[in-house]
Amino acid sequence: QVSENTLCPAPAAMSQALAKEIPQEEGEGGSRRSSWGLLVTAGVGGTLVALYAVATPFVTPALRKVCLPFVPATAAQIQNVLKMLENRSGSLVDIGSGDGRIVIAAAKKGFQAVGYELNPWLVWYSRYRAWRDGVHQNTKFYVSDLWKVSFSHYRNVVVFGVPQMMPQLEKKLEEELECNARIIACRFPFPCWIPDHTTGEGIDTVWAYDLKHFRGCETKSLEITSETKS
């Protein structure tokens, strides 16, 4: 015969059993919540670090004395630049090359094209695009501040600048480039030079400057020719 105590435990015994189980369950739940909290914290922290690493190269230029933000070239601007490069040859440099659109377009036309850009993410993306489009052998992209680079060995220079930087850049290019160089300015013209050619409208306007007209190279050439003939 089975006693009632065997089927129905005493209330005191039940209370002791519950007291032993409940703290254990709460402890396990608290541990799980703590683990999830650490994972969430780590995830948020990692995301913030990643965002900082990606965003910093885009934000940093805005903190410089001369802000040169990244604004992608439009299809019309690219075509206008290529128009200004017709019948030209030699090396080409894009100052502030962004995502490499101008450099890649010029390389497809046969130029040995180089881009200088301060944002490393854009430089890596430009290299990828050049490889994808099959012109990586004719292109090079460098992470560099334009004010620390000499452009003396380039015959064709493309500039996507802002008004604040154009006077200083005008002086730098005039000092460094050879007489046969052509400078192509997009969006904003140079303040002192008079363009030899202009094409496009609005933000797609492109100005081309032949440096020989600002150094008197043609005058010197005529003088030398006259002396030779005499």
matplotlib code that plots the C-alpha trace (Angstrom):
import matplotlib.pyplot as plt

x = [0.0, 1.3, 1.0, -0.4, 3.0, 4.6, 2.0, 1.7, 4.9, 4.5, 4.2, 7.4, 9.3, 7.9, 8.9, 12.5, 12.7, 11.3, 13.7, 16.6, 15.5, 14.3, 17.6, 19.4, 17.1, 17.4, 21.2, 21.2, 18.9, 21.1, 24.1, 22.5, 21.4, 24.9, 26.3, 23.9, 24.7, 28.4, 27.7, 25.5, 28.0, 30.8, 28.7, 27.8, 31.4, 32.7, 30.1, 31.1, 34.8, 34.0, 31.9, 34.7, 37.3, 35.1, 33.8, 37.0, 38.7, 35.5, 35.2, 38.8, 39.1, 36.3, 38.5, 41.4, 42.2, 41.0, 38.1, 38.0, 35.0, 34.3, 31.6, 31.5, 32.0, 28.9, 28.8, 28.6, 31.7, 33.7, 32.7, 33.7, 37.1, 37.7, 36.7, 39.4, 41.9, 41.3, 44.5, 46.5, 49.0, 51.4, 50.9, 47.8, 47.1, 43.8, 44.2, 41.6, 40.7, 37.8, 36.5, 38.8, 36.2, 38.3, 41.5, 39.8, 38.0, 41.4, 43.1, 40.5, 41.5, 45.2, 46.6, 48.9, 46.7, 47.4, 45.1, 46.0, 43.5, 43.6, 40.9, 42.4, 39.0, 38.4, 41.9, 41.3, 37.9, 39.5, 42.0, 39.3, 37.3, 40.4, 41.0, 37.3, 37.4, 40.6, 42.8, 44.7, 48.0, 47.5, 46.4, 47.9, 46.3, 48.1, 47.0, 48.6, 48.1, 48.1, 50.2, 53.0, 53.2, 55.1, 53.2, 56.2, 56.3, 52.7, 51.5, 47.8, 46.3, 42.7, 41.4, 38.1, 38.7, 36.9, 37.2, 39.3, 42.1, 42.3, 44.6, 47.2, 46.9, 47.2, 50.5, 51.8, 51.0, 52.5, 55.7, 55.9, 54.5, 56.3, 55.2, 53.4, 51.1, 47.3, 45.3, 41.6, 39.5, 36.1, 33.2, 35.4, 37.8, 41.2, 41.0, 43.7, 44.2, 42.1, 40.9, 41.8, 38.8, 35.5, 32.7, 29.7, 27.1, 26.4, 28.2, 29.4, 31.4, 35.0, 37.8, 41.1, 44.3, 47.4, 50.3, 52.4, 50.2, 51.0, 54.7, 55.5, 56.8, 55.4, 57.1, 60.5, 60.0, 59.3, 62.4, 64.6, 63.2, 63.8, 67.4, 68.0, 66.7, 68.8]
y = [0.0, 3.4, 6.1, 9.6, 11.1, 9.3, 10.7, 14.2, 15.6, 17.7, 21.5, 22.1, 19.8, 21.5, 24.9, 23.7, 22.2, 25.4, 27.5, 25.5, 25.6, 29.2, 30.9, 28.5, 29.4, 33.1, 32.8, 31.0, 33.7, 36.5, 34.9, 34.6, 38.2, 39.3, 37.4, 39.0, 42.4, 41.9, 40.7, 43.7, 46.1, 44.5, 44.6, 48.3, 49.2, 47.3, 49.0, 52.4, 51.7, 50.5, 53.6, 55.8, 54.1, 54.5, 58.0, 59.7, 59.9, 61.6, 64.0, 64.9, 67.0, 69.3, 70.1, 71.3, 74.9, 74.3, 71.9, 69.6, 67.4, 64.3, 65.1, 62.5, 63.8, 63.7, 61.9, 65.3, 66.5, 63.4, 63.9, 67.6, 66.7, 64.1, 66.7, 69.0, 66.1, 65.5, 65.6, 65.5, 62.9, 62.2, 61.6, 62.8, 63.5, 64.1, 66.2, 65.0, 61.9, 60.8, 57.4, 57.4, 58.2, 60.7, 58.7, 55.5, 57.4, 59.0, 55.6, 54.1, 56.9, 55.8, 58.1, 56.9, 58.4, 59.0, 60.1, 61.7, 61.4, 62.0, 59.4, 55.9, 54.2, 56.1, 55.2, 51.5, 51.7, 53.5, 50.7, 48.1, 50.0, 50.3, 46.5, 45.8, 48.0, 46.4, 49.6, 48.9, 48.7, 52.3, 53.8, 54.5, 55.9, 57.4, 58.5, 61.9, 65.6, 67.5, 70.3, 67.8, 66.4, 67.9, 67.7, 68.8, 65.7, 65.8, 67.3, 67.1, 68.1, 67.8, 69.7, 69.3, 72.1, 74.7, 78.5, 78.7, 76.6, 77.8, 80.9, 78.9, 75.9, 78.3, 79.5, 76.0, 74.7, 77.7, 77.2, 73.4, 72.6, 72.7, 75.1, 72.3, 71.5, 71.9, 72.4, 71.4, 72.9, 71.5, 73.3, 76.3, 78.3, 79.7, 83.3, 84.9, 82.7, 83.3, 79.9, 79.0, 76.7, 76.4, 73.8, 72.7, 74.6, 75.1, 72.7, 70.7, 73.6, 72.8, 75.3, 74.4, 76.5, 76.1, 77.1, 78.4, 81.4, 82.5, 82.1, 83.8, 80.5, 81.3, 84.7, 83.2, 80.5, 83.2, 85.2, 82.1, 81.3, 84.8, 84.8, 81.4, 82.7, 85.8]
z = [0.0, -1.0, 1.6, 0.9, 1.8, -1.2, -3.7, -2.2, -0.7, 2.3, 1.8, 3.7, 1.4, -1.7, -0.4, 0.1, -3.4, -5.0, -3.0, -4.4, -8.0, -8.4, -7.5, -9.9, -12.8, -12.0, -11.9, -15.3, -16.8, -15.4, -16.9, -20.3, -20.1, -19.2, -22.1, -24.5, -23.1, -23.7, -27.3, -28.0, -26.5, -28.6, -31.7, -31.2, -30.5, -33.5, -35.7, -34.4, -35.0, -38.6, -39.3, -38.0, -40.2, -43.2, -42.6, -41.4, -44.9, -46.2, -43.3, -42.8, -46.0, -44.8, -41.7, -43.8, -44.6, -48.2, -48.3, -51.4, -51.0, -53.1, -55.7, -58.5, -62.1, -64.3, -67.6, -69.3, -67.5, -68.5, -72.1, -72.0, -70.5, -73.2, -75.8, -74.5, -74.7, -78.4, -80.5, -77.2, -76.1, -73.3, -69.6, -67.8, -64.1, -62.4, -59.2, -56.7, -58.7, -56.5, -57.7, -60.8, -63.5, -65.4, -65.1, -66.4, -69.2, -70.3, -70.1, -72.5, -75.0, -74.8, -72.1, -69.4, -66.7, -63.0, -60.2, -56.8, -54.1, -50.3, -49.5, -49.4, -49.8, -53.0, -54.2, -53.6, -55.3, -58.3, -58.6, -58.6, -61.2, -63.5, -63.1, -63.8, -67.0, -68.2, -68.1, -64.9, -66.8, -68.1, -64.8, -61.4, -58.3, -55.3, -51.8, -51.5, -50.7, -54.0, -52.3, -51.7, -55.2, -58.2, -61.5, -63.6, -65.8, -66.9, -70.2, -69.4, -66.0, -65.0, -61.9, -60.1, -57.6, -55.4, -55.6, -52.4, -53.9, -57.4, -56.9, -55.1, -57.5, -60.5, -59.1, -58.3, -61.8, -63.6, -61.7, -62.2, -65.7, -69.0, -71.8, -73.7, -70.8, -71.0, -67.8, -67.8, -65.0, -64.2, -62.3, -61.4, -63.6, -62.6, -61.4, -63.5, -66.6, -69.7, -71.1, -74.6, -75.0, -73.1, -73.5, -71.5, -69.5, -65.8, -63.5, -66.5, -67.9, -68.6, -69.3, -71.1, -70.6, -72.7, -70.5, -73.4, -73.6, -70.0, -70.2, -73.5, -74.9, -78.3, -78.4, -77.4, -80.1, -82.8, -81.7, -81.9, -85.4, -86.6, -85.4, -87.1, -90.4, -90.3]

ax = plt.figure().add_subplot(projection="3d")
ax.plot(x, y, z, "-o")
ax.set_aspect("equal")
plt.show()
